[in-house]
Amino acid sequence: MDIDVLGALAVRENGVSITPTAPKPRQVLALLALHADQVVPVAALAEELWGAAPPRSARTTLQTYVLQLRELIAQALGDDRAAAKDVLMTLPGGYLLASGGGSSDVRAFERLAGEGYRAMDQGAFAEAARTLGRALALWTGTAFADVQAGAQLAMEARRLEESRLCALDQRIEADLRLGRHRELLPELTVLTSRYRTHENLHAQFMLALHRSGRRSESLSVYHQLRATLDADLGLEPSPRLRRLQHSIQTAAPEAAPAPAPADGAGPPTPARVR
């Protein structure tokens, strides 16, 4: 089975699409596909479909959606309904979608991102930039872009987006370490417009501008962020960002290094993301 959720939902069994068009069965498949090879509890599926107040017929209706998905799986397997039950299994407490060792864009992203973070920790910035770039290239849009998301999928989409931002942050960090500040300017222009309160992206943009000989524009980025943080969140920039602004303003030597990654093996957690 091949599973893609980092963009439009696409699930293929035996090379044939088993993605339904009806909204509710799509939600069920999306949650099962994200957690492929794991039992998804009936309660989680019910919450996804109906929120905190499922109807009395919830369990029966969910079983109907599962049967519809099994029918699509059976068709992909040459009308083998017995085999379909081994792909979408009913287990105590929930359902499990068996991937059969197939591909998953989420798992591939997490594997590549992990390799990229380890390369960053080892100072292998060129390898980190390449590997994290490959991880990010798996994204074709927002997660579950064409699925009507309930509480569970919305939460998972936020988690995945946070993971994507962490990988993006570290890939840009690697590029800065490699002296690619001018090449980063168009991308950071877009990113700081999209994530108006994301401090680390703004810090990276300030550094890229400063190293490109555009100091006044670098300081303007800081002042714009400060105004946005105050207006939207009632906050001031962090001490680290204020120190960066001061060092650029005074042309101190400490303006040269890129923002250091967070301590530990994992990626930093972006602060103040809107």
ROLOFI-343807 format. One line per 10 residues: for each residue z, x, y of C-alpha. Coordinates in nm, 2 decimals. Layout:
Z,X,Y  ...
***
This chain:
0.00,0.00,0.00  -0.09,0.12,0.35  0.14,0.00,0.63  0.08,0.03,1.01  0.32,-0.12,1.26  0.30,0.13,1.55  0.05,-0.10,1.73  -0.11,-0.40,1.57  0.03,-0.50,1.23  -0.19,-0.39,0.94
-0.09,-0.40,0.58  -0.33,-0.33,0.30  -0.28,-0.35,-0.07  -0.55,-0.19,-0.29  -0.75,-0.13,0.03  -0.76,-0.50,0.11  -0.58,-0.66,0.41  -0.28,-0.88,0.32  -0.19,-0.95,0.68  -0.17,-1.33,0.74
-0.29,-1.49,1.05  -0.01,-1.75,1.08  0.28,-1.64,1.31  0.58,-1.70,1.09  0.44,-1.53,0.77  0.33,-1.24,0.99  0.69,-1.20,1.11  0.81,-1.20,0.75  0.55,-0.94,0.65  0.62,-0.72,0.95
1.00,-0.70,0.88  0.94,-0.64,0.51  0.67,-0.38,0.58  0.89,-0.19,0.83  1.16,-0.17,0.56  0.93,-0.12,0.27  1.10,-0.02,-0.06  1.43,-0.16,0.07  1.58,-0.50,0.02  1.56,-0.71,0.34
1.84,-0.97,0.33  1.75,-1.34,0.35  1.99,-1.37,0.64  1.80,-1.10,0.84  1.47,-1.28,0.77  1.62,-1.62,0.87  1.75,-1.47,1.19  1.41,-1.32,1.27  1.23,-1.65,1.21  1.48,-1.90,1.37
1.75,-1.71,1.56  2.11,-1.80,1.53  2.05,-2.16,1.44  1.82,-2.18,1.13  1.73,-2.53,1.00  1.87,-2.66,0.68  1.53,-2.61,0.52  1.53,-2.24,0.62  1.56,-2.09,0.26  1.30,-2.32,0.12
1.06,-2.25,0.41  1.11,-1.88,0.38  1.03,-1.91,0.01  0.71,-2.08,0.11  0.62,-1.79,0.34  0.69,-1.54,0.06  0.46,-1.74,-0.18  0.19,-1.73,0.08  0.22,-1.35,0.11  0.22,-1.32,-0.27
-0.10,-1.52,-0.28  -0.27,-1.27,-0.04  -0.13,-0.98,-0.25  -0.26,-1.14,-0.57  -0.61,-1.18,-0.41  -0.61,-0.81,-0.31  -0.52,-0.73,-0.68  -0.80,-0.93,-0.82  -0.61,-1.26,-0.85  -0.33,-1.10,-1.05
-0.03,-1.32,-0.96  0.20,-1.15,-1.21  0.14,-0.81,-1.04  0.19,-0.96,-0.70  0.55,-1.04,-0.80  0.60,-0.67,-0.86  0.48,-0.59,-0.51  0.68,-0.85,-0.32  0.99,-0.88,-0.53  1.27,-1.14,-0.52
1.60,-0.96,-0.56  1.97,-1.06,-0.53  2.02,-1.14,-0.16  1.67,-1.08,-0.04  1.32,-0.96,-0.08  1.16,-0.61,-0.13  0.80,-0.51,-0.05  0.71,-0.22,-0.28  0.48,0.04,-0.11  0.39,0.21,-0.44
0.40,0.54,-0.27  0.14,0.44,-0.01  0.12,0.54,0.36  0.34,0.42,0.64  0.28,0.52,1.00  0.65,0.49,1.08  0.75,0.73,0.81  0.47,0.97,0.90  0.59,0.96,1.26  0.95,1.02,1.17
0.85,1.31,0.95  0.63,1.48,1.21  0.88,1.42,1.49  1.15,1.58,1.28  0.93,1.88,1.22  0.86,1.90,1.59  1.22,1.89,1.68  1.30,2.17,1.44  1.02,2.38,1.59  1.17,2.33,1.93
1.51,2.44,1.81  1.34,2.76,1.67  1.16,2.83,2.00  0.82,2.77,1.84  0.69,2.57,2.13  0.31,2.58,2.05  0.39,2.44,1.70  0.62,2.19,1.84  0.36,2.06,2.09  0.10,2.03,1.82
0.33,1.86,1.57  0.48,1.62,1.82  0.13,1.54,1.95  0.03,1.45,1.60  0.33,1.22,1.57  0.26,1.05,1.90  -0.11,1.00,1.81  0.00,0.76,1.53  0.09,0.51,1.80  -0.20,0.28,1.90
0.01,0.04,2.11  0.36,-0.10,2.13  0.52,-0.16,1.78  0.43,-0.50,1.63  0.20,-0.55,1.93  0.04,-0.86,1.78  0.34,-1.01,1.61  0.56,-1.29,1.76  0.89,-1.10,1.75  1.22,-1.26,1.69
1.56,-1.09,1.72  1.52,-0.85,1.43  1.17,-0.73,1.52  1.26,-0.71,1.89  1.55,-0.48,1.81  1.34,-0.27,1.58  1.06,-0.24,1.84  1.32,-0.11,2.10  1.45,0.14,1.85  1.10,0.26,1.77
1.01,0.28,2.14  1.32,0.49,2.20  1.21,0.73,1.92  0.86,0.75,2.07  1.01,0.84,2.41  1.22,1.11,2.26  0.92,1.26,2.09  0.72,1.24,2.41  1.00,1.40,2.61  1.01,1.69,2.37
0.63,1.73,2.36  0.62,1.75,2.73  0.91,2.00,2.73  0.72,2.22,2.48  0.41,2.21,2.71  0.62,2.31,3.01  0.76,2.60,2.81  0.40,2.70,2.74  0.31,2.70,3.11  0.08,2.39,3.09
0.23,2.24,3.41  -0.10,2.16,3.58  -0.24,2.00,3.27  0.07,1.77,3.25  0.04,1.63,3.61  -0.20,1.34,3.53  0.01,1.23,3.23  0.34,1.26,3.42  0.20,1.07,3.71  0.14,0.77,3.48
0.46,0.81,3.28  0.69,0.82,3.59  0.52,0.51,3.73  0.57,0.33,3.40  0.93,0.45,3.34  1.06,0.43,3.69  1.42,0.52,3.61  1.37,0.77,3.33  1.54,1.08,3.47  1.40,1.34,3.23
1.04,1.24,3.28  1.10,1.27,3.66  1.26,1.61,3.62  0.96,1.73,3.42  0.73,1.59,3.68  0.92,1.77,3.96  0.90,2.10,3.77  0.53,2.06,3.69  0.45,1.98,4.06  0.67,2.27,4.18
0.51,2.52,3.95  0.17,2.40,4.06  0.26,2.49,4.42  0.32,2.13,4.53  0.69,2.16,4.64  0.69,1.88,4.89  0.54,1.64,4.64  0.80,1.75,4.39  1.08,1.67,4.63  0.92,1.33,4.71
0.94,1.24,4.34  1.31,1.30,4.35  1.36,1.09,4.66  1.15,0.81,4.51  1.36,0.82,4.19  1.68,0.82,4.39  1.57,0.51,4.59  1.47,0.33,4.27  1.79,0.41,4.09  1.99,0.28,4.38
1.79,-0.04,4.42  1.75,-0.12,4.05  2.07,0.01,3.89  2.31,0.09,4.18  2.32,0.45,4.06  2.27,0.80,4.20  2.07,1.07,4.02  2.26,1.27,3.77  2.43,1.60,3.87  2.16,1.79,3.66
1.88,1.62,3.86  2.06,1.69,4.19  2.09,2.06,4.10  1.72,2.07,4.01  1.63,1.91,4.35  1.85,2.16,4.53  1.70,2.46,4.35  1.35,2.34,4.43  1.44,2.27,4.79  1.58,2.61,4.84
1.32,2.79,4.62  1.60,2.93,4.40  1.51,3.12,4.08  1.67,2.86,3.86  1.39,2.62,3.95  1.17,2.81,3.71  1.29,2.71,3.36  1.22,2.37,3.22  1.51,2.13,3.15  1.68,2.26,2.84
1.68,2.04,2.54  2.00,1.87,2.44  2.24,2.06,2.21  2.20,2.00,1.83  1.92,1.95,1.59  1.79,1.62,1.72  1.60,1.51,2.03  1.78,1.42,2.36  1.85,1.06,2.43  1.66,0.96,2.75
1.90,0.84,3.02  1.85,0.54,3.25  1.53,0.40,3.11  1.41,0.08,3.26
***
